[in-house]
Amino acid sequence: MVPVFLFIIGIIAIFIEFFVPALGIVGLVGIGSIIASTVMAFRRYGSPYGYIFLVLSLVGVPGLILIGLKSFPRTFFGKKLILWTSQKPEEGYVSSDTNRITSLVGREGIVVAKLRPSGIVEIEGKRVSVVTEGEMVERGKRVKVLKVEGNRVVVREVE
């Protein structure tokens, strides 16, 4: 009877771990309880019952966790915790204007804030945050955009 009780306590503790921010402590207690119940089943009742607990532990618990993860979004808590809307570019949500930045390749600008190795360059009247390939460039010097890597604009001083 004790192994069954420990197993149920373990399942409940793992289930509670989904809802309580306890840094995994409740989940570890649940896993420990399930392992203890399996060991006790082997010792008290022998191999057949021990293997039943082992199969339940290795197949049933992950199965219950998967079922919980699948059904969680439809629960009261899931509906409150999960963000259901998305931020679409058509609605104005853009992380960066990559088309504008990519079009800067090959263009020249003037250093507004000293590049050591990052700083501000004015290109066609717009200020752009840039980096050099490692060298320092003084304010007022001309630089050329070599490449764009994501949001990172790489420049080199024009001789």
N, C-alpha and C positions, 0 to 999 in steps of 0.2 A: 504493500500500500504506500509506503514511503517513497519508492521510486516514482510511482504515478503522480503523487503529490508534488515532488520536486520537478518532474517534467512539466506539469501544468503551470507551476510557479515560473519556470523558465520561459515557457511560451508567453505567459502574461507579461513578464519583464521585458522580453524582446518587443512585444506589441507596444508596451508603454514607452519604450525607447523612441518610437516614431513621433510621439507627441510631447515628450518632456525633454527640454534641452539640458541633459545631464552629462554632456561630454562623453557619452558612451559607457558610463559607469553602470547604468541600469542594464544596458545590453550585455555587458561583461558578466554581470550577476546572473542574467538569464542564461547565457552560454555556459557559465560555470555550473549552474543548477541542472541544466540538461546533461552535461557531461557527468556530473555526480549521479544523476538518476540512472544513466546508462551503466556506470560502473557498479552501482548498488544492485541493479537488476541482474547483472552477471553474477555477482557474489551471492545474493540471497536466493535467486530462483534458477540459476544455471544458464546454460547456453541458449536454449530456445527463447526464453524471455529476454535475455540479454541482447540477442540478435534482433528481436522485434524492436526493442528500444533503440538499438543502433540504426536500424533502417528508418525508423521514425525520425531519428535525429538527423540523419544524413539526407533523407529525401523529403520528409514531412516539413521540417522547419524551413528549409529554403523554399519549398513550395508555398508554405503559408506566407513567407515574406514576399514572394512574387505576387501572390494573390492580394496581399495587403497593399503593395505598391501599385498594382493595377486598379484596385478599387478605391484607394485613398483620394484621388481627385474628385470622386463623386460624393464623398462624405461631407458633412457640414464643415469640419475643420479644413478639408482639402479645398473646398470652394472659397473659404476665407483666406487661405495661405497662398494659393497658386494664382499667378498673374495670367489671366486668360486673354488679354489683348496683346496685339503685337504692334511694333512701331514700324510702319511702312514708309519707304522713301516717297511714295506718292502723297503722303500726308505731311511731308516736310521733315521727317526724321532721318537725318543723315549724319553719320559719325564724323565724316570729313568730306570735304569737296575734292575727291580724288581726281576728277576730270580737270579741274582748274589747276591743281598742283602738277599733274602729269604734263599739262601743256607748257609748263615752264622750262622743260628740258631744252638746253641750247640757248636760252635767253640770258641776257646779262643784266646785272643790277649793281647798286652802290651800297656798300656796307654802312648801315646806320649805327649799329652797336658792334663794337669790336668782336670779332669772331675768335674765340679761344676755347675750343674750336667751334663752339656754337654761338649763335647770335642772331641779329636781325638784319635783313637785307631788303632794300626797297627795289622792287622789280615792277616796272611799268606803273608806278604810282601806288603800288600796294606793298605793305610790309609783310614779309614772309620770314618765319623762323627757319633757320638753316643750320647745317653743320658743314665743316670742312673735312678733308681727309686726314686731319690731324694737325695741320699747320695753323698758326695764328695769322689773322689778317686784320690790319689796322682799319680804323674808321675812315670812310671816304674813298677807299680803294674800290676798283671794279672787280666783280666776280662773275663767273659763268656757271650756270646750273649744269652739272654733269649727269645726274640721275636722280630719280625719285624712288625710294624704297618704302612703300606704304605711305606714312605721313612724314617721312624723313626726306628732306631735300638736301642733296649733297652738292657743294659748290667748290670751285677752285679759283684762286686769284688769277686775273687776266694780266699778263705781263705787258 
